[in-house]
Amino acid sequence: MKIANILGAASLCAMATAAAAQDAELLVLDYPGFENPAFHTTYTAKHGQSPTFSFFGDEEEAFQKLRSGFRADVTHICGGSVAKWIESGIIEPWDTSRFPEYANLDTNLTGISVGGGDQVFFIPTDWGSTAIAFNPEKVTAEDVASLQVFANPAFAGRLSIPDNVDDAWALAYLATGVSDWSTATDEQFEAAAAWLRSVHPNLRTYWTDPAELAQLMSTGEVLVSWAWNETYPTMKDEGRPIGFQREATEGSSVWLCGLVNMVDSQGSEDKAYDYVNAFIDPSTTVPLVATGWGHSNAAAMAAQISAEDLEASGLGPIPGPVFAQVAVSNAQREKHAETFEMIKAGF
């Protein structure tokens, strides 16, 4: 199937979300965009409506919201946060026997250690790449051949990076020659922090939502950004000028996200399992890739998605360094988060 053929349908589903009835017995805390009904069709087929969704821009925001008393049943987070969430006691293990598609999930994703020993706290659902999005009418391929474009004074005030701890540090480590943060030394951490501080004055903004970034790039306010791959097919579909450089000299990164089960949730535990099953079901694969994300269901990806489709979504295999944004220790993530907040505040 050609992904481009269903982009319009996926967009219509997304626009219909606001008007859809919401199931009060299941509250999902998520990044904006994942409420698309096309990502949980078996749930709505069974229950007649989508879950209720609440949104966050960054996982630290979500964590603090939950620690302050907000109640969710299921939360969508990325691999780097899981150890912290386990240690905090706000999530509990899943029973994988209740997921018929669990055996079809990519073992490269389910095999990544995110804490918990033999218990499974994290069901991988989606993955993607983060690299340099740029306006090819204003920026040359040579300009974006290196991540040092973010330090280039020629683009001062026209640059952006995500307001996201993991993405920002993946960029900084790569830019300073580190492709695995699990082995980063104190000296390498300080070098990455110094690099982030050095590019801070060049930034137009820290973007929080892919739609915000697409708007900034469409208007020309931002010419170069560290961006999730979904920006690439979205802007191409809109006829906007967009390039996606995943082969910078220093490399690009990949991220993995999934669903966690909240402790002391107020909704239906059975519906929580139904929602996870809907997300990892083969029916989610094509609309997920059409939107720009890879699916954790390896069997469905192999059966439904071509190499051409992957390339069009910015997900195809590439040579060169790839930084995996997998789990880090709670202490390291706290250090990343605290330092990032200081850098954004100008310190």
Secondary structure as GFF3:
##gff-version 3
##sequence-region A 1 347
A	DSSP	alpha_helix	4	16	.	.	.	ID=ss1
A	DSSP	three_ten_helix	17	19	.	.	.	ID=ss2
A	DSSP	beta_strand	22	30	.	.	.	ID=ss3
A	DSSP	three_ten_helix	37	39	.	.	.	ID=ss4
A	DSSP	alpha_helix	41	47	.	.	.	ID=ss5
A	DSSP	beta_strand	50	55	.	.	.	ID=ss6
A	DSSP	alpha_helix	59	67	.	.	.	ID=ss7
A	DSSP	beta_strand	74	78	.	.	.	ID=ss8
A	DSSP	three_ten_helix	79	81	.	.	.	ID=ss9
A	DSSP	alpha_helix	82	88	.	.	.	ID=ss10
A	DSSP	beta_strand	91	92	.	.	.	ID=ss11
A	DSSP	three_ten_helix	96	98	.	.	.	ID=ss12
A	DSSP	three_ten_helix	102	104	.	.	.	ID=ss13
A	DSSP	alpha_helix	107	110	.	.	.	ID=ss14
A	DSSP	beta_strand	123	134	.	.	.	ID=ss15
A	DSSP	three_ten_helix	147	151	.	.	.	ID=ss16
A	DSSP	three_ten_helix	153	155	.	.	.	ID=ss17
A	DSSP	beta_strand	159	162	.	.	.	ID=ss18
A	DSSP	alpha_helix	165	175	.	.	.	ID=ss19
A	DSSP	three_ten_helix	181	183	.	.	.	ID=ss20
A	DSSP	alpha_helix	186	199	.	.	.	ID=ss21
A	DSSP	three_ten_helix	200	202	.	.	.	ID=ss22
A	DSSP	beta_strand	203	207	.	.	.	ID=ss23
A	DSSP	alpha_helix	210	219	.	.	.	ID=ss24
A	DSSP	beta_strand	224	228	.	.	.	ID=ss25
A	DSSP	alpha_helix	231	237	.	.	.	ID=ss26
A	DSSP	beta_strand	243	245	.	.	.	ID=ss27
A	DSSP	beta_strand	252	262	.	.	.	ID=ss28
A	DSSP	alpha_helix	269	279	.	.	.	ID=ss29
A	DSSP	three_ten_helix	282	284	.	.	.	ID=ss30
A	DSSP	alpha_helix	285	291	.	.	.	ID=ss31
A	DSSP	beta_strand	294	295	.	.	.	ID=ss32
A	DSSP	alpha_helix	298	304	.	.	.	ID=ss33
A	DSSP	alpha_helix	307	312	.	.	.	ID=ss34
A	DSSP	beta_strand	322	325	.	.	.	ID=ss35
A	DSSP	alpha_helix	330	344	.	.	.	ID=ss36
###
